[in-house]
Amino acid sequence: MGTEPVIEIDRMTKSYAGARSPAVHDLSLSIEGGRFVALVGASGSGKTTTLKTINRLIEPDSGEIRVEGERIRAMNAPALRRRIGYVFQDIGLFPHLRVGENIGITPQLLGWDAKAINNRVAELLDLVALPRGYAMRFPDALSGGERQRAGVARAIAARPRIVLMDEPFGALDPVTRDALGWAYRRLHERLQLTTVMVTHDVQQAVLLADQIVVMGAGRILAQDTPRALLGGHQHPDVAALMAMPKRQAEQIAALLETAPGASNHG
């Protein structure tokens, strides 16, 4: 895991017309290479705005953002986005393109030849545990979980070192969400990615992330490891948020203790 920051946000502010206060205010955040970082917080806390400024889907009003040491304001926005994988809840697969064509679209835009693209599509289908024959299917022939796997494959098709994820598994059922979360975490480690994920699911953030950034009212309230944040925090909003997975774990443990068939072995 690297120690150099690959994403640096320096005093960034973003306001939207008609809003009473900025969506993000004077925010600074540094993310080291190889980290899996989860942004959590209440609705309207600025999580998605922060995420989307990293690949210039949203332009900040002020402040500086650097990706791999380069000021993104000076970069061509489409070229920047081709360097950064992006996975979001609605998946966004083009319905008129086959799955293989969807996965290969960024390599195609980057000028890869057809053979290299086909080889990469086959490799990625293996990587996300989809049958290679799915390359010829249209997205509407896949389940929600399969479409999200294809979305992950598309995001990493051009071998980015950074992947942004905006509520990537939120629309899926709990079993599929859990399976895909762990499958992506293994990909993150295997490919040595730097991942920034926005999620409202604090339990998933605790289980998957190396670091959790808790946001509130457009500011960072806390940034630390899941273990440290679960141990307690002086800010009441952070403490309340992190109490949820602890309380759920305690309730499950208590249920298991009293479940039929449970016994004490001394």
Secondary structure, 3 states (H helix, E strand, C coil): CCCCEEEEEEEEEECCCCCCCCCEEEEEEEEECCCEEEEEECCCCCHHHHHHHHCCCCCCCEEEEEECCEEHHHCCHHHHHHHEEEEECCCCCCCCCCHHHHHCHHHHHCCCCHHHHHHHHHHHHHHCCCCHHHHHCCHHHCCHHHHHHHHHHHHCCCCCCEEEEECCCCCCCHHHHHHHHHHHHHHHHHHCCEEEEECCCHHHHHHHCCEEEEEECCEEEEEECHHHHHCCCCCHHHHHHHHHHHHHHHHHHHHHHHCCCCCCCC
